[in-house]
């Protein structure tokens, strides 16, 4: 099972699903703590793992989907990127129900214990204070040895461990012999055929009735598959990071390209608009020819401005300076400055004169100009109504038109970059960026934006802005 740094489930395999049950309330994004019965130790364990500490052999109880509590032992391993930063957690669960049941029912047959070990890829062992040992069948299987040809002693056991890991295993056994319960140890063992297996060992002291140490007992588990999964996961994370870095680089190039192209287009466009104005003065009788030049130049200017706005927003270069102002006055100012864009469309402002808001003035202008321009394109010359109401300390501004309306299946995509409603709206030119720019400016100032429309009956766009907070006495 993979967790994020908040302890939420990112992914889990079939084995985890079997442990927690098919009806478990856990799902992608759910906190794993929801499945734990006694949750006291989990926050500390999670914090240690985030700080880079690997925890093995931690016992908890989890609740299955059917409501049954089962004991499990977990291993919580931090996942690191190439900079050695913890980027996630790997949680390995092992169901202890069979082992607990076997301990509670001493009359169980050796066949059942052996079968349980085989299913769990585990084995158990005991070592006395003189170094003599006893192994279960699972231990022989894990270590790749034949019971008929291998005499078990502590020295023989350590002899199977790779030299690089032998010191850690020996130290854990020494601590257990002295009465301590050491942390679990991951190590490698070499089989007689030369293959290497990863093994997890948990060991603890064995005491008599008087508390005297008789030796140690322990459990080993074949974790080769888990280690391979961790390696594969690390490789996948490295590849994902490389792809993410490349996407950011490409995205930055795209933003730079948009900004550069848009800027370079403005220079010749300014000349076209200037010469069109001179031509209108010099030959007023040819106004019918000048008008489409000016209209298309204006439309092109708006398209370029949309590209520039989008590039600035995506690159994070927009700096907002919230200011308190009277809403009705600001709306009328934007309407007056948008007269060319509105054409013959009438805008009716229905806002109480005492409503004040706190917002970046330029950002507010971008929002309202884009909403008015969008409404004017589709209103067919009908009146646009801008109104506002105050609800629970928030001002809700609406821009309503009497256009063809928007079908429900298109409304959820209206604020996506480059989205344009098909059908009747396709006859209207645009970049598909206006509403995306509106949403970004609204969200940057702590508000939200949405649309309500019935197909064939116009559309109303809403956005929220905060009201100024009065000083406490």
Secondary structure, 3 states (H helix, E strand, C coil): CEECCCCEEEECCHHHHHHHCCCCCCCCCCEHHHHECCCCCHHHHHHHHHCCCCEEEEEEEEECCCCCEEEEEEEEEEEECCCCCEEEEEEEEEECHHHHHHHHCCCCCHHHHHHHHHHHCEEEEEEECCCEEEECHHHHHHHCCCCCCCCCEHHHHHHHECHHHHHHHHHHHHHHHCCCCCCCEEEEEECCCCCEEEEEEEEEEEECCCCCEEEEEEEEEECHHHHHHHHHHHHHHHHHHHHHHHHHHHHHHHHHHHHHHHHHHHHHHHHHHHHHHHHHHHCHHHHHHHHHHHHHHHHHHHHHHHHHHHHHHHHCCCCCCEEEEEHHHHHHHHHHHCHHHHCCCCEEEECCCCCEEEEEHHHHHHHHHHHHHHHHHHHCCCCEEEEEEEECCEEEEEEEECCCCCCHHHHCCCCCCCCCCCHHHHHCCCCCCHHHHHHHHHHHCCCCEEEEECCCCCEEEEEEEECCCCCCC
